[in-house]
Amino acid sequence: MKVFPLSEEPKKLYYLSCPVCGKSVYLGVVTDATFENYSIDWTILQVRKVTGGRGRGGFYHLPEEGLNIKEMLKSAEFEDLARKIIGRLKLIYETWKEEGLLAEV
């Protein structure tokens, strides 16, 4: 672990936290396209296969098994999660609207 002298400031890194789930991503990888593109058909529930053992395994994305929000709502297994996601988005929208943050959008 590096200890910085009092006269030297460590470099700051900025992360963007998702208002829906709280997961954060390094701001350096976020582009304008991140906010400009959207399709109702986007997969939001990904499925991954775990293979192998120590040092030989991995997590492999199975795109054909993923679900978009409409498919999640039709799924007995994931309908509740889909409704929670929608509820969270409504809460964020209403809160930001009350604060006047959406007036310019």
MMTF fields as JSON, N, C-alpha, C and O atoms, coordinates in Angstrom:
{
  "mmtfVersion": "1.0.0",
  "mmtfProducer": "UNKNOWN",
  "numBonds": 419,
  "numAtoms": 420,
  "numGroups": 105,
  "numChains": 1,
  "numModels": 1,
  "chainsPerModel": [1],
  "groupsPerChain": [105],
  "chainIdList": ["A"],
  "bondAtomList": [4, 2, 8, 6, 12, 10, 16, 14, 20, 18, 24, 22, 28, 26, 32, 30, 36, 34, 40, 38, 44, 42, 48, 46, 52, 50, 56, 54, 60, 58, 64, 62, 68, 66, 72, 70, 76, 74, 80, 78, 84, 82, 88, 86, 92, 90, 96, 94, 100, 98, 104, 102, 108, 106, 112, 110, 116, 114, 120, 118, 124, 122, 128, 126, 132, 130, 136, 134, 140, 138, 144, 142, 148, 146, 152, 150, 156, 154, 160, 158, 164, 162, 168, 166, 172, 170, 176, 174, 180, 178, 184, 182, 188, 186, 192, 190, 196, 194, 200, 198, 204, 202, 208, 206, 212, 210, 216, 214, 220, 218, 224, 222, 228, 226, 232, 230, 236, 234, 240, 238, 244, 242, 248, 246, 252, 250, 256, 254, 260, 258, 264, 262, 268, 266, 272, 270, 276, 274, 280, 278, 284, 282, 288, 286, 292, 290, 296, 294, 300, 298, 304, 302, 308, 306, 312, 310, 316, 314, 320, 318, 324, 322, 328, 326, 332, 330, 336, 334, 340, 338, 344, 342, 348, 346, 352, 350, 356, 354, 360, 358, 364, 362, 368, 366, 372, 370, 376, 374, 380, 378, 384, 382, 388, 386, 392, 390, 396, 394, 400, 398, 404, 402, 408, 406, 412, 410, 416, 414],
  "bondOrderList": [1, 1, 1, 1, 1, 1, 1, 1, 1, 1, 1, 1, 1, 1, 1, 1, 1, 1, 1, 1, 1, 1, 1, 1, 1, 1, 1, 1, 1, 1, 1, 1, 1, 1, 1, 1, 1, 1, 1, 1, 1, 1, 1, 1, 1, 1, 1, 1, 1, 1, 1, 1, 1, 1, 1, 1, 1, 1, 1, 1, 1, 1, 1, 1, 1, 1, 1, 1, 1, 1, 1, 1, 1, 1, 1, 1, 1, 1, 1, 1, 1, 1, 1, 1, 1, 1, 1, 1, 1, 1, 1, 1, 1, 1, 1, 1, 1, 1, 1, 1, 1, 1, 1, 1],
  "groupList": [{"groupName": "MET", "atomNameList": ["N", "CA", "C", "O"], "elementList": ["N", "C", "C", "O"], "formalChargeList": [0, 0, 0, 0], "bondAtomList": [1, 0, 2, 1, 3, 2], "bondOrderList": [1, 1, 2], "singleLetterCode": "M", "chemCompType": "L-PEPTIDE LINKING"}, {"groupName": "LYS", "atomNameList": ["N", "CA", "C", "O"], "elementList": ["N", "C", "C", "O"], "formalChargeList": [0, 0, 0, 0], "bondAtomList": [1, 0, 2, 1, 3, 2], "bondOrderList": [1, 1, 2], "singleLetterCode": "K", "chemCompType": "L-PEPTIDE LINKING"}, {"groupName": "VAL", "atomNameList": ["N", "CA", "C", "O"], "elementList": ["N", "C", "C", "O"], "formalChargeList": [0, 0, 0, 0], "bondAtomList": [1, 0, 2, 1, 3, 2], "bondOrderList": [1, 1, 2], "singleLetterCode": "V", "chemCompType": "L-PEPTIDE LINKING"}, {"groupName": "PHE", "atomNameList": ["N", "CA", "C", "O"], "elementList": ["N", "C", "C", "O"], "formalChargeList": [0, 0, 0, 0], "bondAtomList": [1, 0, 2, 1, 3, 2], "bondOrderList": [1, 1, 2], "singleLetterCode": "F", "chemCompType": "L-PEPTIDE LINKING"}, {"groupName": "PRO", "atomNameList": ["N", "CA", "C", "O"], "elementList": ["N", "C", "C", "O"], "formalChargeList": [0, 0, 0, 0], "bondAtomList": [1, 0, 2, 1, 3, 2], "bondOrderList": [1, 1, 2], "singleLetterCode": "P", "chemCompType": "L-PEPTIDE LINKING"}, {"groupName": "LEU", "atomNameList": ["N", "CA", "C", "O"], "elementList": ["N", "C", "C", "O"], "formalChargeList": [0, 0, 0, 0], "bondAtomList": [1, 0, 2, 1, 3, 2], "bondOrderList": [1, 1, 2], "singleLetterCode": "L", "chemCompType": "L-PEPTIDE LINKING"}, {"groupName": "SER", "atomNameList": ["N", "CA", "C", "O"], "elementList": ["N", "C", "C", "O"], "formalChargeList": [0, 0, 0, 0], "bondAtomList": [1, 0, 2, 1, 3, 2], "bondOrderList": [1, 1, 2], "singleLetterCode": "S", "chemCompType": "L-PEPTIDE LINKING"}, {"groupName": "GLU", "atomNameList": ["N", "CA", "C", "O"], "elementList": ["N", "C", "C", "O"], "formalChargeList": [0, 0, 0, 0], "bondAtomList": [1, 0, 2, 1, 3, 2], "bondOrderList": [1, 1, 2], "singleLetterCode": "E", "chemCompType": "L-PEPTIDE LINKING"}, {"groupName": "TYR", "atomNameList": ["N", "CA", "C", "O"], "elementList": ["N", "C", "C", "O"], "formalChargeList": [0, 0, 0, 0], "bondAtomList": [1, 0, 2, 1, 3, 2], "bondOrderList": [1, 1, 2], "singleLetterCode": "Y", "chemCompType": "L-PEPTIDE LINKING"}, {"groupName": "CYS", "atomNameList": ["N", "CA", "C", "O"], "elementList": ["N", "C", "C", "O"], "formalChargeList": [0, 0, 0, 0], "bondAtomList": [1, 0, 2, 1, 3, 2], "bondOrderList": [1, 1, 2], "singleLetterCode": "C", "chemCompType": "L-PEPTIDE LINKING"}, {"groupName": "GLY", "atomNameList": ["N", "CA", "C", "O"], "elementList": ["N", "C", "C", "O"], "formalChargeList": [0, 0, 0, 0], "bondAtomList": [1, 0, 2, 1, 3, 2], "bondOrderList": [1, 1, 2], "singleLetterCode": "G", "chemCompType": "PEPTIDE LINKING"}, {"groupName": "THR", "atomNameList": ["N", "CA", "C", "O"], "elementList": ["N", "C", "C", "O"], "formalChargeList": [0, 0, 0, 0], "bondAtomList": [1, 0, 2, 1, 3, 2], "bondOrderList": [1, 1, 2], "singleLetterCode": "T", "chemCompType": "L-PEPTIDE LINKING"}, {"groupName": "ASP", "atomNameList": ["N", "CA", "C", "O"], "elementList": ["N", "C", "C", "O"], "formalChargeList": [0, 0, 0, 0], "bondAtomList": [1, 0, 2, 1, 3, 2], "bondOrderList": [1, 1, 2], "singleLetterCode": "D", "chemCompType": "L-PEPTIDE LINKING"}, {"groupName": "ALA", "atomNameList": ["N", "CA", "C", "O"], "elementList": ["N", "C", "C", "O"], "formalChargeList": [0, 0, 0, 0], "bondAtomList": [1, 0, 2, 1, 3, 2], "bondOrderList": [1, 1, 2], "singleLetterCode": "A", "chemCompType": "L-PEPTIDE LINKING"}, {"groupName": "ASN", "atomNameList": ["N", "CA", "C", "O"], "elementList": ["N", "C", "C", "O"], "formalChargeList": [0, 0, 0, 0], "bondAtomList": [1, 0, 2, 1, 3, 2], "bondOrderList": [1, 1, 2], "singleLetterCode": "N", "chemCompType": "L-PEPTIDE LINKING"}, {"groupName": "ILE", "atomNameList": ["N", "CA", "C", "O"], "elementList": ["N", "C", "C", "O"], "formalChargeList": [0, 0, 0, 0], "bondAtomList": [1, 0, 2, 1, 3, 2], "bondOrderList": [1, 1, 2], "singleLetterCode": "I", "chemCompType": "L-PEPTIDE LINKING"}, {"groupName": "TRP", "atomNameList": ["N", "CA", "C", "O"], "elementList": ["N", "C", "C", "O"], "formalChargeList": [0, 0, 0, 0], "bondAtomList": [1, 0, 2, 1, 3, 2], "bondOrderList": [1, 1, 2], "singleLetterCode": "W", "chemCompType": "L-PEPTIDE LINKING"}, {"groupName": "GLN", "atomNameList": ["N", "CA", "C", "O"], "elementList": ["N", "C", "C", "O"], "formalChargeList": [0, 0, 0, 0], "bondAtomList": [1, 0, 2, 1, 3, 2], "bondOrderList": [1, 1, 2], "singleLetterCode": "Q", "chemCompType": "L-PEPTIDE LINKING"}, {"groupName": "ARG", "atomNameList": ["N", "CA", "C", "O"], "elementList": ["N", "C", "C", "O"], "formalChargeList": [0, 0, 0, 0], "bondAtomList": [1, 0, 2, 1, 3, 2], "bondOrderList": [1, 1, 2], "singleLetterCode": "R", "chemCompType": "L-PEPTIDE LINKING"}, {"groupName": "HIS", "atomNameList": ["N", "CA", "C", "O"], "elementList": ["N", "C", "C", "O"], "formalChargeList": [0, 0, 0, 0], "bondAtomList": [1, 0, 2, 1, 3, 2], "bondOrderList": [1, 1, 2], "singleLetterCode": "H", "chemCompType": "L-PEPTIDE LINKING"}],
  "groupTypeList": [0, 1, 2, 3, 4, 5, 6, 7, 7, 4, 1, 1, 5, 8, 8, 5, 6, 9, 4, 2, 9, 10, 1, 6, 2, 8, 5, 10, 2, 2, 11, 12, 13, 11, 3, 7, 14, 8, 6, 15, 12, 16, 11, 15, 5, 17, 2, 18, 1, 2, 11, 10, 10, 18, 10, 18, 10, 10, 3, 8, 19, 5, 4, 7, 7, 10, 5, 14, 15, 1, 7, 0, 5, 1, 6, 13, 7, 3, 7, 12, 5, 13, 18, 1, 15, 15, 10, 18, 5, 1, 5, 15, 8, 7, 11, 16, 1, 7, 7, 10, 5, 5, 13, 7, 2],
  "groupIdList": [1, 2, 3, 4, 5, 6, 7, 8, 9, 10, 11, 12, 13, 14, 15, 16, 17, 18, 19, 20, 21, 22, 23, 24, 25, 26, 27, 28, 29, 30, 31, 32, 33, 34, 35, 36, 37, 38, 39, 40, 41, 42, 43, 44, 45, 46, 47, 48, 49, 50, 51, 52, 53, 54, 55, 56, 57, 58, 59, 60, 61, 62, 63, 64, 65, 66, 67, 68, 69, 70, 71, 72, 73, 74, 75, 76, 77, 78, 79, 80, 81, 82, 83, 84, 85, 86, 87, 88, 89, 90, 91, 92, 93, 94, 95, 96, 97, 98, 99, 100, 101, 102, 103, 104, 105],
  "secStructList": [7, 7, 7, 7, 7, 6, 6, 7, 7, 7, 7, 7, 7, 7, 3, 3, 3, 7, 6, 6, 6, 7, 7, 3, 3, 3, 4, 4, 4, 7, 7, 2, 2, 2, 2, 2, 7, 7, 7, 6, 6, 7, 7, 7, 5, 7, 7, 3, 3, 3, 3, 1, 1, 6, 6, 6, 7, 3, 3, 3, 3, 7, 4, 4, 4, 7, 5, 7, 2, 2, 2, 2, 2, 2, 7, 6, 6, 6, 2, 2, 2, 2, 2, 2, 2, 2, 2, 2, 2, 2, 2, 2, 2, 2, 2, 2, 2, 2, 6, 6, 6, 6, 6, 6, 7],
  "xCoordList": [0.846, 0.0, 0.889, 1.811, 0.603, 1.395, 0.847, -0.362, 1.745, 1.366, 1.783, 2.952, 0.828, 1.12, 1.611, 1.023, 2.682, 3.123, 2.025, 1.186, 2.023, 0.991, 0.931, -0.131, 2.042, 2.065, 1.594, 1.382, 1.431, 1.049, -0.366, -0.675, -1.207, -2.59, -2.636, -2.021, -3.353, -3.513, -4.419, -5.268, -4.237, -5.093, -6.514, -6.717, -7.483, -8.877, -9.477, -9.222, -10.263, -10.992, -12.476, -12.934, -13.218, -14.647, -15.441, -15.129, -16.47, -17.347, -18.783, -19.191, -19.538, -20.946, -21.753, -21.631, -22.578, -23.422, -24.788, -25.392, -25.267, -26.582, -27.652, -27.644, -28.576, -29.621, -30.636, -31.411, -30.639, -31.572, -31.01, -31.691, -29.774, -29.231, -28.068, -27.734, -27.449, -26.325, -24.972, -23.941, -24.957, -23.673, -22.938, -23.55, -21.625, -20.868, -19.931, -19.478, -19.653, -18.759, -17.823, -18.221, -16.581, -15.574, -16.04, -16.397, -16.037, -16.547, -15.793, -16.344, -14.562, -13.762, -14.283, -13.885, -15.167, -15.711, -17.139, -17.736, -17.69, -19.055, -18.989, -18.241, -19.771, -19.786, -21.181, -22.125, -21.302, -22.613, -23.597, -24.786, -23.112, -23.974, -24.627, -25.713, -23.97, -24.534, -25.91, -26.794, -26.091, -27.328, -28.267, -29.441, -27.779, -28.584, -29.3, -30.32, -28.797, -29.36, -30.242, -29.904, -31.373, -32.234, -33.209, -33.691, -33.488, -34.503, -35.267, -34.66, -36.571, -37.403, -37.033, -37.328, -36.398, -36.028, -34.659, -34.235, -33.973, -32.67, -32.809, -33.75, -31.874, -31.806, -31.334, -30.264, -32.134, -31.698, -31.428, -30.833, -31.865, -31.532, -30.639, -31.108, -29.354, -28.398, -28.274, -28.45, -27.972, -27.719, -26.289, -25.858, -25.569, -24.187, -23.98, -24.573, -23.139, -22.807, -21.443, -20.501, -21.344, -20.085, -19.46, -20.098, -18.204, -17.525, -16.156, -15.581, -15.656, -14.289, -14.077, -15.015, -12.827, -12.434, -11.459, -11.433, -10.674, -9.708, -8.763, -8.08, -8.735, -7.799, -8.153, -7.498, -9.153, -9.491, -10.928, -11.329, -11.674, -13.086, -13.37, -12.467, -14.632, -15.035, -16.544, -17.276, -16.98, -18.401, -18.711, -18.196, -19.541, -19.839, -21.274, -22.228, -21.4, -22.693, -23.499, -22.986, -24.763, -25.676, -26.781, -27.871, -26.506, -27.44, -28.822, -29.812, -28.908, -30.207, -31.121, -32.324, -30.572, -31.381, -31.752, -32.535, -31.203, -31.5, -32.92, -33.566, -33.402, -34.767, -34.787, -34.004, -35.694, -35.943, -37.055, -37.607, -37.379, -38.352, -39.736, -40.428, -40.137, -41.444, -41.468, -42.457, -40.379, -40.287, -40.226, -40.786, -39.548, -39.49, -40.877, -41.217, -41.679, -43.033, -43.915, -44.859, -43.621, -44.39, -43.856, -44.47, -42.717, -42.058, -42.487, -42.385, -42.964, -43.342, -42.135, -42.28, -40.966, -39.759, -39.248, -38.699, -39.427, -38.816, -39.801, -39.376, -41.099, -42.091, -41.927, -41.991, -41.719, -41.568, -40.361, -40.445, -39.261, -38.072, -38.345, -37.94, -39.031, -39.367, -40.217, -39.994, -41.176, -42.041, -41.242, -41.519, -40.27, -39.41, -38.566, -38.39, -38.048, -37.26, -38.127, -37.716, -39.325, -40.251, -40.62, -40.665, -40.883, -41.2, -40.063, -40.286, -38.854, -37.68, -37.543, -37.25, -37.754, -37.685, -38.761, -38.506, -39.964, -41.049, -40.679, -40.9, -40.118, -39.709, -38.654, -38.745, -37.668, -36.617, -37.228, -36.936, -38.077, -38.716, -39.527, -39.376, -40.376, -41.223, -40.4, -40.71, -39.372, -38.517, -37.799, -37.765, -37.235, -36.522, -37.491, -37.146, -38.697, -39.718, -40.095, -40.168, -40.333, -40.671, -39.562, -39.837, -38.341, -37.19, -36.949, -36.047, -37.752, -37.6, -36.456, -36.059, -35.928, -34.774, -35.142, -34.271, -36.411, -36.822, -37.433, -37.852, -37.488, -38.116, -37.417, -38.069, -36.108, -35.345, -35.238, -34.786, -35.635, -35.478, -36.626, -36.683],
  "yCoordList": [-1.177, 0.0, 1.237, 1.35, 2.165, 3.382, 4.413, 4.628, 5.044, 6.121, 7.43, 7.61, 8.349, 9.614, 10.628, 10.748, 11.357, 12.431, 13.485, 13.601, 14.237, 15.253, 16.275, 16.847, 16.519, 17.525, 16.974, 17.741, 15.668, 15.06, 14.489, 13.69, 14.908, 14.401, 13.176, 13.172, 12.134, 10.995, 11.38, 12.262, 10.718, 10.956, 10.522, 9.489, 11.316, 10.986, 10.296, 10.69, 9.281, 8.57, 8.796, 8.769, 9.015, 9.269, 8.088, 7.532, 7.722, 6.617, 7.107, 7.944, 6.587, 6.907, 5.762, 4.614, 6.081, 5.064, 5.053, 6.105, 3.883, 3.727, 4.065, 3.502, 4.979, 5.319, 4.192, 4.221, 3.224, 2.106, 1.051, 0.626, 0.634, -0.478, -0.105, -0.859, 1.051, 1.475, 0.973, 1.386, 0.096, -0.394, 0.776, 1.632, 0.808, 1.922, 1.46, 0.315, 2.387, 2.12, 3.325, 4.472, 3.031, 4.078, 5.053, 4.642, 6.33, 7.366, 7.415, 7.86, 6.97, 6.979, 6.069, 6.216, 5.127, 4.224, 4.586, 3.917, 5.629, 6.068, 7.054, 8.031, 6.798, 7.684, 8.279, 7.868, 9.244, 9.825, 8.755, 8.824, 7.78, 6.705, 5.934, 5.379, 5.897, 5.234, 5.8, 5.064, 7.088, 7.756, 8.003, 8.311, 7.877, 8.204, 7.003, 7.166, 5.812, 4.621, 3.862, 3.722, 3.375, 2.503, 1.786, 2.353, 0.552, -0.223, -1.036, -1.618, -1.081, -1.866, -3.347, -4.114, -3.747, -5.144, -5.515, -6.667, -4.548, -4.849, -5.879, -5.839, -6.787, -7.767, -7.056, -6.447, -7.135, -6.54, -7.608, -7.328, -8.829, -9.949, -10.888, -11.616, -10.854, -11.7, -13.044, -13.148, -14.058, -15.386, -15.756, -15.58, -16.268, -16.68, -18.098, -18.516, -18.816, -20.188, -20.185, -19.559, -20.882, -20.997, -22.331, -23.379, -22.276, -23.496, -23.616, -22.637, -24.827, -25.077, -24.925, -24.781, -24.961, -24.85, -23.71, -22.766, -23.8, -22.737, -22.484, -23.392, -21.25, -20.853, -21.332, -20.932, -22.164, -22.703, -22.375, -22.582, -21.88, -21.641, -20.238, -19.457, -19.945, -18.62, -18.48, -19.434, -17.286, -16.98, -16.646, -15.664, -17.446, -17.269, -16.777, -17.406, -15.661, -15.036, -15.917, -16.369, -16.155, -16.936, -15.994, -15.976, -15.21, -14.177, -14.702, -13.991, -15.925, -16.465, -16.747, -16.931, -16.783, -17.065, -15.809, -15.885, -14.655, -13.416, -12.947, -13.4, -12.033, -11.521, -10.001, -9.354, -9.437, -7.995, -7.766, -8.727, -6.535, -6.225, -6.813, -7.267, -6.808, -7.371, -8.878, -9.415, -9.548, -10.992, -11.313, -12.314, -10.466, -10.667, -10.572, -11.351, -9.619, -9.457, -10.677, -10.944, -11.4, -12.599, -13.862, -14.926, -13.737, -14.886, -15.031, -14.084, -16.212, -16.456, -16.279, -15.819, -16.637, -16.567, -15.142, -14.828, -14.273, -12.948, -11.779, -10.625, -12.053, -10.972, -10.029, -8.81, -10.576, -9.736, -8.798, -7.618, -9.322, -8.492, -7.392, -6.248, -7.726, -6.73, -5.623, -4.448, -5.974, -4.964, -4.092, -2.9, -4.669, -3.887, -2.89, -1.748, -3.318, -2.427, -1.276, -0.117, -1.595, -0.556, 0.385, 1.599, -0.154, 0.679, 1.609, 2.774, 1.103, 1.926, 3.065, 4.198, 2.766, 3.81, 4.868, 6.059, 4.439, 5.388, 6.276, 7.486, 5.68, 6.443, 7.489, 8.64, 7.088, 8.022, 9.147, 10.32, 8.796, 9.801, 10.79, 12.002, 10.289, 11.168, 12.057, 13.236, 11.505, 12.284, 13.395, 14.536, 13.076, 14.078, 15.113, 16.289, 14.685, 15.612, 16.612, 17.815, 16.112, 16.97, 17.971, 19.094, 17.583, 18.466, 19.442, 20.276, 19.341, 20.229, 19.878, 20.688, 18.684, 18.289, 17.874, 17.802, 17.603, 17.14, 18.244, 17.996, 19.445, 20.552, 20.839, 21.217, 20.66, 20.988, 19.812, 19.984, 18.653, 17.446, 17.349, 16.406],
  "zCoordList": [0.0, 0.0, 0.0, 0.807, -0.914, -1.003, -0.033, 0.05, 0.695, 1.607, 0.957, 0.613, 0.785, 0.137, 1.169, 2.243, 0.854, 1.746, 1.858, 0.964, 2.926, 3.147, 2.022, 1.773, 1.337, 0.281, -1.068, -2.008, -1.169, -2.442, -2.357, -1.473, -3.279, -3.329, -4.227, -5.294, -3.817, -4.728, -5.889, -5.755, -7.032, -8.183, -7.827, -7.189, -8.243, -7.978, -9.193, -10.331, -8.95, -9.986, -9.744, -8.602, -10.807, -10.685, -11.223, -12.276, -10.478, -10.852, -10.898, -10.093, -11.836, -11.971, -11.371, -11.8, -10.376, -9.747, -10.406, -10.614, -10.731, -11.342, -10.308, -9.213, -10.634, -9.67, -9.472, -8.516, -10.345, -10.208, -9.254, -8.32, -9.492, -8.706, -7.793, -6.88, -8.03, -7.206, -7.681, -7.15, -8.665, -9.196, -9.829, -10.467, -9.65, -10.201, -11.3, -11.326, -12.21, -13.329, -13.46, -13.257, -13.803, -13.968, -15.042, -16.146, -14.721, -15.613, -16.941, -17.948, -16.951, -18.17, -19.267, -20.422, -18.935, -19.953, -20.342, -21.186, -19.742, -20.054, -21.212, -21.16, -22.26, -23.425, -23.595, -22.921, -24.496, -24.789, -25.26, -24.947, -26.001, -26.508, -25.367, -25.535, -24.208, -23.046, -22.709, -22.273, -22.906, -22.524, -23.693, -23.484, -24.905, -26.083, -26.673, -27.343, -26.444, -27.064, -26.086, -24.911, -26.578, -25.785, -26.703, -27.683, -26.378, -27.07, -26.031, -25.131, -26.145, -25.23, -25.317, -24.4, -26.401, -26.603, -26.033, -26.133, -25.44, -24.852, -23.747, -22.955, -23.705, -22.626, -21.366, -21.351, -20.314, -19.043, -17.989, -16.949, -18.264, -17.395, -18.204, -19.078, -17.895, -18.601, -17.895, -16.681, -18.676, -18.138, -18.502, -19.641, -17.526, -17.759, -17.253, -16.258, -17.948, -17.594, -16.918, -17.403, -15.806, -15.088, -15.479, -15.388, -15.914, -16.33, -15.681, -15.205, -15.676, -15.229, -13.741, -12.957, -13.39, -11.988, -11.808, -12.598, -10.785, -10.47, -11.634, -12.107, -12.083, -13.126, -14.525, -15.487, -14.665, -15.977, -16.369, -17.514, -15.446, -15.699, -16.168, -16.466, -16.224, -16.638, -16.605, -16.342, -16.875, -16.938, -18.384, -18.919, -19.018, -20.431, -20.618, -20.161, -21.285, -21.548, -22.501, -23.525, -22.156, -22.995, -23.48, -22.909, -24.535, -24.972, -25.341, -25.17, -25.84, -26.247, -25.054, -25.234, -23.847, -22.658, -21.876, -20.93, -22.254, -21.556, -21.823, -22.768, -20.983, -21.104, -21.112, -20.417, -21.911, -21.835, -20.811, -20.276, -20.541, -19.481, -19.792, -18.881, -21.045, -21.414, -21.158, -20.659, -21.501, -21.271, -19.783, -19.334, -19.023, -17.576, -16.955, -16.064, -17.425, -16.89, -17.176, -16.432, -18.223, -18.591, -17.915, -17.999, -17.249, -16.632, -15.172, -14.393, -14.809, -13.411, -12.486, -11.353, -12.963, -12.144, -11.938, -10.882, -12.946, -12.884, -12.917, -12.955, -12.904, -12.933, -11.744, -11.91, -10.554, -9.363, -9.495, -9.155, -9.983, -10.185, -11.198, -10.993, -12.291, -13.312, -12.707, -12.997, -11.883, -11.242, -10.269, -10.14, -9.594, -8.694, -9.484, -9.058, -10.629, -11.481, -11.965, -11.914, -12.435, -12.907, -11.772, -11.966, -10.599, -9.431, -9.069, -8.738, -9.131, -8.829, -9.832, -9.452, -11.118, -12.142, -11.926, -12.105, -11.541, -11.251, -10.069, -10.106, -9.026, -7.844, -8.201, -7.775, -8.974, -9.403, -10.224, -9.99, -11.187, -12.04, -11.204, -11.36, -10.328, -9.516, -8.584, -8.418, -7.986, -7.088, -7.842, -7.382, -8.976, -9.777, -10.324, -10.439, -10.662, -11.156, -10.05, -10.299, -8.838, -7.697, -7.401, -6.979, -7.614, -7.359, -8.514, -8.442, -9.577, -10.714, -11.643, -12.481, -11.499, -12.292, -13.722, -14.588, -13.968, -15.291, -16.14, -17.271, -15.615, -16.331, -17.665, -18.638, -17.71, -18.909, -19.873, -21.005, -19.455, -20.284, -21.272, -22.062]
}
